[in-house]
Amino acid sequence: MSLDENALTSTDAPAALARAGQVANAAAAAGCFTDYRERKAPNTLRRQATELARFADFLAAAAIPAAPTGHALAHDPPAWRGVTWGLVAAFVRWLLGQGYAVGTVNLALSTVKTYAGLAASAGVLDPGELVLLRAVRGYGHTEGQRVDAGRPVTRTGAKKAQAVPVTPSQAAALKRQPATAQGRRDALLICLLLDHGLRVGELARLTVADFDLAAGELRFYRPKVAKTQTHRLTPDTLRALRAYIDAGDAPAMGPLLRASRKGGALTNAGLTARAITGRVRDLGAVGGLAGLSAHDLRHAWATRAARNGTPVDRLQDAGGWASPAMPLRYVAAAQIANEGVRLDA
């Protein structure tokens, strides 16, 4: 659709403007889903696809005639016709009954509300229904604990309820790896996770060219926030990097971390995110940290930073978070509740 070029020069200017506005509204409504999705990161879209697929599963389980698919809910405004606040509230209860974590339920509810709002903008959902739908609430931390206490299954999926805690002595032990090609690579891998809070996908993307050894810096891209950052390497990371390079273990170009065979010999292929996850788990098991993940090491990094007084804005930037919500959790958890309380005169 396009605006009539003569509409605004008509002798009946108010009527022409009204017609032009209606045409513009129709065009915006038709493209609102596409416009929204074009602005989102691939990881966000993948997560939303999973959550909308669950909503579609719920609608099918509720015997809704011609229930839409998750793909339709993500791309086609008409797929939302007939969705009500009561269905969304029932979806939340259904997820809890299926054993999904409270955090997962909250994210799914947020996604459904977002796309319902887009559908309302497209004229598919009644604005009054949208108001009621947006009033469906998720669960706060304390509320979530009460809900979990009253249901037999509180988590579905492989994601852990709590991060594996890593003490300073355990962190130091993880950094001490054998003086072998694989050991030097592992020491660098651990330092980048423990000292810089990288996500596993960010670590897998690193190349040799991302490092400036002379300046002691790492410049890398964070896809989740579409941002390129520079980190000053910690002494441990710089030492591990130099050992990896000086021994001839690092490739001349391409992916920084080389994959390895069962015997420990490094290959020319890069270490994938999945392989990094497996390697961290194996190294953790050796050190008595069962179930250790790369995210646990990022959690340990953020926890240590918060406990040492890192301001929220600096922690947010260094960790590559889009909002202060997550770093605020680490800061709040690190606070001493009775700091400043005086019991003596």
Contacts in CASP RR format, 6 or more apart in sequence:
PFRMAT RR
TARGET T0000
AUTHOR 0000-0000-0000
METHOD contacts of the structure
MODEL  1
MSLDENALTSTDAPAALARAGQVANAAAAAGCFTDYRERKAPNTLRRQAT
ELARFADFLAAAAIPAAPTGHALAHDPPAWRGVTWGLVAAFVRWLLGQGY
AVGTVNLALSTVKTYAGLAASAGVLDPGELVLLRAVRGYGHTEGQRVDAG
RPVTRTGAKKAQAVPVTPSQAAALKRQPATAQGRRDALLICLLLDHGLRV
GELARLTVADFDLAAGELRFYRPKVAKTQTHRLTPDTLRALRAYIDAGDA
PAMGPLLRASRKGGALTNAGLTARAITGRVRDLGAVGGLAGLSAHDLRHA
WATRAARNGTPVDRLQDAGGWASPAMPLRYVAAAQIANEGVRLDA
1 23 0 8 1.000
1 26 0 8 1.000
1 27 0 8 1.000
1 30 0 8 1.000
2 23 0 8 1.000
3 20 0 8 1.000
3 23 0 8 1.000
3 24 0 8 1.000
4 16 0 8 1.000
4 19 0 8 1.000
4 20 0 8 1.000
4 23 0 8 1.000
6 16 0 8 1.000
7 16 0 8 1.000
7 17 0 8 1.000
7 19 0 8 1.000
7 20 0 8 1.000
8 16 0 8 1.000
8 17 0 8 1.000
8 20 0 8 1.000
9 16 0 8 1.000
10 16 0 8 1.000
28 121 0 8 1.000
29 77 0 8 1.000
29 121 0 8 1.000
29 122 0 8 1.000
29 123 0 8 1.000
30 122 0 8 1.000
31 122 0 8 1.000
32 77 0 8 1.000
32 118 0 8 1.000
32 121 0 8 1.000
32 122 0 8 1.000
33 74 0 8 1.000
33 75 0 8 1.000
33 76 0 8 1.000
33 77 0 8 1.000
33 115 0 8 1.000
33 118 0 8 1.000
33 122 0 8 1.000
34 75 0 8 1.000
36 114 0 8 1.000
36 118 0 8 1.000
37 45 0 8 1.000
37 74 0 8 1.000
37 75 0 8 1.000
40 48 0 8 1.000
41 223 0 8 1.000
41 224 0 8 1.000
41 225 0 8 1.000
41 226 0 8 1.000
42 223 0 8 1.000
43 223 0 8 1.000
43 224 0 8 1.000
45 74 0 8 1.000
47 107 0 8 1.000
47 111 0 8 1.000
48 74 0 8 1.000
48 111 0 8 1.000
48 114 0 8 1.000
48 115 0 8 1.000
49 70 0 8 1.000
49 71 0 8 1.000
49 74 0 8 1.000
51 107 0 8 1.000
51 108 0 8 1.000
51 111 0 8 1.000
51 112 0 8 1.000
52 70 0 8 1.000
52 73 0 8 1.000
52 74 0 8 1.000
52 111 0 8 1.000
52 112 0 8 1.000
52 115 0 8 1.000
53 69 0 8 1.000
53 70 0 8 1.000
54 95 0 8 1.000
54 108 0 8 1.000
55 70 0 8 1.000
55 73 0 8 1.000
55 91 0 8 1.000
55 108 0 8 1.000
55 112 0 8 1.000
56 67 0 8 1.000
56 68 0 8 1.000
56 69 0 8 1.000
56 70 0 8 1.000
56 72 0 8 1.000
56 73 0 8 1.000
58 90 0 8 1.000
58 91 0 8 1.000
58 94 0 8 1.000
58 95 0 8 1.000
59 67 0 8 1.000
59 68 0 8 1.000
59 87 0 8 1.000
60 67 0 8 1.000
61 94 0 8 1.000
62 87 0 8 1.000
62 90 0 8 1.000
62 94 0 8 1.000
64 87 0 8 1.000
68 76 0 8 1.000
68 79 0 8 1.000
68 80 0 8 1.000
69 79 0 8 1.000
70 79 0 8 1.000
72 79 0 8 1.000
73 79 0 8 1.000
73 80 0 8 1.000
73 115 0 8 1.000
74 115 0 8 1.000
77 118 0 8 1.000
77 119 0 8 1.000
77 122 0 8 1.000
77 123 0 8 1.000
77 124 0 8 1.000
78 124 0 8 1.000
79 119 0 8 1.000
80 115 0 8 1.000
80 116 0 8 1.000
80 119 0 8 1.000
80 124 0 8 1.000
80 125 0 8 1.000
81 119 0 8 1.000
81 124 0 8 1.000
81 125 0 8 1.000
82 125 0 8 1.000
83 116 0 8 1.000
83 119 0 8 1.000
83 125 0 8 1.000
83 129 0 8 1.000
83 133 0 8 1.000
84 129 0 8 1.000
84 132 0 8 1.000
84 133 0 8 1.000
85 129 0 8 1.000
85 132 0 8 1.000
85 133 0 8 1.000
85 135 0 8 1.000
85 136 0 8 1.000
86 132 0 8 1.000
86 133 0 8 1.000
86 136 0 8 1.000
88 109 0 8 1.000
88 112 0 8 1.000
88 113 0 8 1.000
88 116 0 8 1.000
88 133 0 8 1.000
88 136 0 8 1.000
89 136 0 8 1.000
91 108 0 8 1.000
91 109 0 8 1.000
91 112 0 8 1.000
92 105 0 8 1.000
92 108 0 8 1.000
92 109 0 8 1.000
92 136 0 8 1.000
92 138 0 8 1.000
95 104 0 8 1.000
95 105 0 8 1.000
95 108 0 8 1.000
96 102 0 8 1.000
96 105 0 8 1.000
96 147 0 8 1.000
96 151 0 8 1.000
97 151 0 8 1.000
97 153 0 8 1.000
98 156 0 8 1.000
99 151 0 8 1.000
99 153 0 8 1.000
99 154 0 8 1.000
99 155 0 8 1.000
99 156 0 8 1.000
100 108 0 8 1.000
100 155 0 8 1.000
100 156 0 8 1.000
101 154 0 8 1.000
101 155 0 8 1.000
101 156 0 8 1.000
101 159 0 8 1.000
101 161 0 8 1.000
102 139 0 8 1.000
102 140 0 8 1.000
102 143 0 8 1.000
102 144 0 8 1.000
102 147 0 8 1.000
102 148 0 8 1.000
103 139 0 8 1.000
104 156 0 8 1.000
104 159 0 8 1.000
105 138 0 8 1.000
105 139 0 8 1.000
106 138 0 8 1.000
106 139 0 8 1.000
106 140 0 8 1.000
109 136 0 8 1.000
109 138 0 8 1.000
113 133 0 8 1.000
113 134 0 8 1.000
113 136 0 8 1.000
116 125 0 8 1.000
116 130 0 8 1.000
116 133 0 8 1.000
116 134 0 8 1.000
117 125 0 8 1.000
117 130 0 8 1.000
117 134 0 8 1.000
119 125 0 8 1.000
120 126 0 8 1.000
120 127 0 8 1.000
120 129 0 8 1.000
120 130 0 8 1.000
125 133 0 8 1.000
139 147 0 8 1.000
148 154 0 8 1.000
154 161 0 8 1.000
155 161 0 8 1.000
160 291 0 8 1.000
160 293 0 8 1.000
163 295 0 8 1.000
163 296 0 8 1.000
163 299 0 8 1.000
163 300 0 8 1.000
164 289 0 8 1.000
164 290 0 8 1.000
164 291 0 8 1.000
164 292 0 8 1.000
164 293 0 8 1.000
164 296 0 8 1.000
165 300 0 8 1.000
166 174 0 8 1.000
166 194 0 8 1.000
166 289 0 8 1.000
166 292 0 8 1.000
166 296 0 8 1.000
166 297 0 8 1.000
166 300 0 8 1.000
168 304 0 8 1.000
170 287 0 8 1.000
170 288 0 8 1.000
170 289 0 8 1.000
171 194 0 8 1.000
171 300 0 8 1.000
173 287 0 8 1.000
174 190 0 8 1.000
174 194 0 8 1.000
174 283 0 8 1.000
174 284 0 8 1.000
174 287 0 8 1.000
174 289 0 8 1.000
174 297 0 8 1.000
175 187 0 8 1.000
175 190 0 8 1.000
175 191 0 8 1.000
175 194 0 8 1.000
175 236 0 8 1.000
175 240 0 8 1.000
176 187 0 8 1.000
177 183 0 8 1.000
177 184 0 8 1.000
177 186 0 8 1.000
177 187 0 8 1.000
177 190 0 8 1.000
177 283 0 8 1.000
180 264 0 8 1.000
181 247 0 8 1.000
181 249 0 8 1.000
181 260 0 8 1.000
181 264 0 8 1.000
181 265 0 8 1.000
181 266 0 8 1.000
182 260 0 8 1.000
182 263 0 8 1.000
182 264 0 8 1.000
182 265 0 8 1.000
182 266 0 8 1.000
184 240 0 8 1.000
184 243 0 8 1.000
184 244 0 8 1.000
184 247 0 8 1.000
184 249 0 8 1.000
185 244 0 8 1.000
185 249 0 8 1.000
185 257 0 8 1.000
185 258 0 8 1.000
185 260 0 8 1.000
185 266 0 8 1.000
185 271 0 8 1.000
186 279 0 8 1.000
186 283 0 8 1.000
187 240 0 8 1.000
187 243 0 8 1.000
187 244 0 8 1.000
188 237 0 8 1.000
188 240 0 8 1.000
188 241 0 8 1.000
188 243 0 8 1.000
188 244 0 8 1.000
188 256 0 8 1.000
188 257 0 8 1.000
189 203 0 8 1.000
189 257 0 8 1.000
189 271 0 8 1.000
189 276 0 8 1.000
189 279 0 8 1.000
189 280 0 8 1.000
190 240 0 8 1.000
190 280 0 8 1.000
190 283 0 8 1.000
190 297 0 8 1.000
191 234 0 8 1.000
191 236 0 8 1.000
191 237 0 8 1.000
191 240 0 8 1.000
191 241 0 8 1.000
192 198 0 8 1.000
192 203 0 8 1.000
192 206 0 8 1.000
192 218 0 8 1.000
192 237 0 8 1.000
193 200 0 8 1.000
193 203 0 8 1.000
193 280 0 8 1.000
193 294 0 8 1.000
193 297 0 8 1.000
193 298 0 8 1.000
193 301 0 8 1.000
194 297 0 8 1.000
194 300 0 8 1.000
194 301 0 8 1.000
195 233 0 8 1.000
195 234 0 8 1.000
195 236 0 8 1.000
195 237 0 8 1.000
195 301 0 8 1.000
196 218 0 8 1.000
196 231 0 8 1.000
196 233 0 8 1.000
196 234 0 8 1.000
196 237 0 8 1.000
196 301 0 8 1.000
197 297 0 8 1.000
197 298 0 8 1.000
197 301 0 8 1.000
197 302 0 8 1.000
197 318 0 8 1.000
197 319 0 8 1.000
198 206 0 8 1.000
198 220 0 8 1.000
198 298 0 8 1.000
199 222 0 8 1.000
199 224 0 8 1.000
199 294 0 8 1.000
199 295 0 8 1.000
199 298 0 8 1.000
200 273 0 8 1.000
200 276 0 8 1.000
200 277 0 8 1.000
200 294 0 8 1.000
200 295 0 8 1.000
201 223 0 8 1.000
201 273 0 8 1.000
201 276 0 8 1.000
202 220 0 8 1.000
202 221 0 8 1.000
202 222 0 8 1.000
202 223 0 8 1.000
203 257 0 8 1.000
203 273 0 8 1.000
203 276 0 8 1.000
203 294 0 8 1.000
204 255 0 8 1.000
204 257 0 8 1.000
204 270 0 8 1.000
204 271 0 8 1.000
204 272 0 8 1.000
204 273 0 8 1.000
204 276 0 8 1.000
205 220 0 8 1.000
205 221 0 8 1.000
205 223 0 8 1.000
206 218 0 8 1.000
206 220 0 8 1.000
206 255 0 8 1.000
206 256 0 8 1.000
206 257 0 8 1.000
207 253 0 8 1.000
207 254 0 8 1.000
207 255 0 8 1.000
207 256 0 8 1.000
208 250 0 8 1.000
208 251 0 8 1.000
208 252 0 8 1.000
208 253 0 8 1.000
208 254 0 8 1.000
208 255 0 8 1.000
208 256 0 8 1.000
209 253 0 8 1.000
209 254 0 8 1.000
210 218 0 8 1.000
210 219 0 8 1.000
210 220 0 8 1.000
210 256 0 8 1.000
211 217 0 8 1.000
211 218 0 8 1.000
211 219 0 8 1.000
211 233 0 8 1.000
211 241 0 8 1.000
211 256 0 8 1.000
212 218 0 8 1.000
212 219 0 8 1.000
213 241 0 8 1.000
213 242 0 8 1.000
213 245 0 8 1.000
216 232 0 8 1.000
216 233 0 8 1.000
216 238 0 8 1.000
217 230 0 8 1.000
217 231 0 8 1.000
217 232 0 8 1.000
217 233 0 8 1.000
218 230 0 8 1.000
218 231 0 8 1.000
218 233 0 8 1.000
218 237 0 8 1.000
219 228 0 8 1.000
219 229 0 8 1.000
219 230 0 8 1.000
219 231 0 8 1.000
220 228 0 8 1.000
220 229 0 8 1.000
220 231 0 8 1.000
221 227 0 8 1.000
221 228 0 8 1.000
221 229 0 8 1.000
222 228 0 8 1.000
222 229 0 8 1.000
222 320 0 8 1.000
224 320 0 8 1.000
224 322 0 8 1.000
225 320 0 8 1.000
225 321 0 8 1.000
225 322 0 8 1.000
227 320 0 8 1.000
229 317 0 8 1.000
229 318 0 8 1.000
229 320 0 8 1.000
231 318 0 8 1.000
233 241 0 8 1.000
244 250 0 8 1.000
249 258 0 8 1.000
249 266 0 8 1.000
250 256 0 8 1.000
250 258 0 8 1.000
251 258 0 8 1.000
251 268 0 8 1.000
254 270 0 8 1.000
255 269 0 8 1.000
255 270 0 8 1.000
255 271 0 8 1.000
257 270 0 8 1.000
257 271 0 8 1.000
257 276 0 8 1.000
258 266 0 8 1.000
258 267 0 8 1.000
258 268 0 8 1.000
258 269 0 8 1.000
258 270 0 8 1.000
258 271 0 8 1.000
259 266 0 8 1.000
259 267 0 8 1.000
259 269 0 8 1.000
259 270 0 8 1.000
259 271 0 8 1.000
259 272 0 8 1.000
259 275 0 8 1.000
260 266 0 8 1.000
260 267 0 8 1.000
260 271 0 8 1.000
261 267 0 8 1.000
271 279 0 8 1.000
276 294 0 8 1.000
277 293 0 8 1.000
277 294 0 8 1.000
280 292 0 8 1.000
280 293 0 8 1.000
280 294 0 8 1.000
280 296 0 8 1.000
280 297 0 8 1.000
281 291 0 8 1.000
281 292 0 8 1.000
281 293 0 8 1.000
283 292 0 8 1.000
284 290 0 8 1.000
284 291 0 8 1.000
284 292 0 8 1.000
285 291 0 8 1.000
285 292 0 8 1.000
289 296 0 8 1.000
302 315 0 8 1.000
302 319 0 8 1.000
302 326 0 8 1.000
302 327 0 8 1.000
302 330 0 8 1.000
303 330 0 8 1.000
303 333 0 8 1.000
303 334 0 8 1.000
305 315 0 8 1.000
305 318 0 8 1.000
305 330 0 8 1.000
306 315 0 8 1.000
306 327 0 8 1.000
306 330 0 8 1.000
306 331 0 8 1.000
306 333 0 8 1.000
306 334 0 8 1.000
307 334 0 8 1.000
309 331 0 8 1.000
309 334 0 8 1.000
310 318 0 8 1.000
310 331 0 8 1.000
312 324 0 8 1.000
312 327 0 8 1.000
312 328 0 8 1.000
312 331 0 8 1.000
313 324 0 8 1.000
315 327 0 8 1.000
315 330 0 8 1.000
315 331 0 8 1.000
316 323 0 8 1.000
316 324 0 8 1.000
316 326 0 8 1.000
316 327 0 8 1.000
319 327 0 8 1.000
321 327 0 8 1.000
END
